[in-house]
Amino acid sequence: MENTHLEMTPKLLDALYTEAMLLADEARSYFDRDPAENGLDSRTAVAFSCESLKVTTRLMHSIAWLLAQKALHAGEISEEEASSEARQLGYAPASDDLALPTFPHDAQDIIRASEELYYRLQRMGNGLAREVSAKPAPLEMLETLEGAF
């Protein structure tokens, strides 16, 4: 099994956090504009608003998860706390692939970037969860040590 924990260095976490914050700022600036600027019909404008909420959800969950990982690596929280359900990458609905092509190209780029970041973090989080669950429980470790002597 690949050791995902070694890949989660403070440098990587900082880079991912910076990426998430820059993308969140870009998304906020873009989606906060007057919807009329995008020239969307009313039906597309509603779908566009829904997508902006999905982007925000993905990015906020991503940032929260990254902050928890940074806190873990800084020794501010334990591995047990970091792996608690409350600190897991939260659920974020997927974008509407049928509506996406009807949005301006800049919006499509932001939406795809938020999905890519979220799914990358999801894969990393799943790897960390597998790594943690693969570690023997303390009693099993004690029994293994006792059996060695």
N, C-alpha and C positions, 0 to 999 in steps of 0.2 A: 504494500500500500504506500502511496506517495505521502510524504510527510508535509502536510499543508501548513502546519504550525511554523515550520522554518521559513515559509514564504511570507508569513505575516510579520514582517519586520517593521520597526517604527518608521523607517524611511518609506516603505510601501504604504503603510497606513496614512502617513502624512500626504503622500502623493494622491492617494484615492480621496482623502478628505478634501484636499485642495480642488481636485477635479469636481467633486460633488458640490462644493460651495460655489465654484465658478459657474457650474451648470445651473444651480439653483438661482443665482443672481441673473444669469442670462434668461432663464425661464420667467422669472418674476418680471423683468424688464419687458420681455416680449408679450407675455399674456396680460400684463396690466394695461396695455395700450387700449385705446378705444376700439371695440370690435368692428366699428364701421370702417376703420383703416384697412381692414383685411378684405373688404368687399365681398363678404360671404352672405349668401341668402339666409333667411331665418332658420331653416332646417339645419343647414350646415353650421350656422353660428351656435346652435344648441349643442351639436356634437363637438364643436370646437371647445366650448366651455367645459364640457364633460372631460375632454382630453386634457385640458389645462389642470383640472382637479386631479386626474390620474398622474400627471407628471409631478405635481406638487406632492402627492402622496408617496410616489416612488422615491423622490428625492429626500423627503423628510425621514422616511424609514431608513434610507441609505445612510443619511447623516447621523441619525441616532445610533445605528448599528456600528458605524465607524467610531463614533465617540466612545461607545462601550468597549470596543476592541482597543482603542488607544488607552483607555483607563486601565484595562487589563494589563497591557504591556508596560504601563507606568507603575504598576503595583498598587493602583488606587482601589481596585476591586479584585476579588478572587476569581479563579477559573470557574468555580461553582456559580458565583454571582453572574459572571459573564455569560454562562450557558443557560441561565434561567430563561423561562419563556418570555418574561417581560423585556429581556435584552436581546431577543432574537430579531432577525430582520422581519418586520411586519408584512402582512399581506398587502399587495398592491395589485389592483386589477390590470389586466393587459389592455393595450390600446385596441381600438376598433380598426382592424386592417382594411375594412371596406370604406371607412370614412377618411382614413389617413390621406389617400391620394387627392381628396377634395380640399385639403388645407394648403395654405401657402408653403413653399419649400422651406422657408426658415422654421416654421412650426414643425414640419415633418422632421427636420434635422434635430431639433430640440427633443421632440418626442422619442425618436430613435435613440438618441444619446442617453436619455434618461432610462430607457428600457435596457440598453446595453450595460450601463453601469449597474443597475439594479440586478440584472441576471448574473452579471459577473460576481457581484457580492453574494448573491444567493448561492452560487456554486462554491465560493470560498467558505461561506457559512456552513454549507452541507458537508464540506470536507472537514471542517473543524469539529462539527458534531460527530462525524464518524470517528475522528481521531480520539475525542474525549470518551465516547462510548466503548472504544476498543481498549482503553486502559483498564487494567484489572482493578477491582474494588480493593480497598485496603485490607480486608480480611483475607481475600484471595492472595494478595501479595505476601501477607504474613505467613500463610500456610505454605506458599512456595518457598519462602526463606527458611521456614522451620524444616521443610522437607529436604532442603539442600544440606542440612547439618545432621 
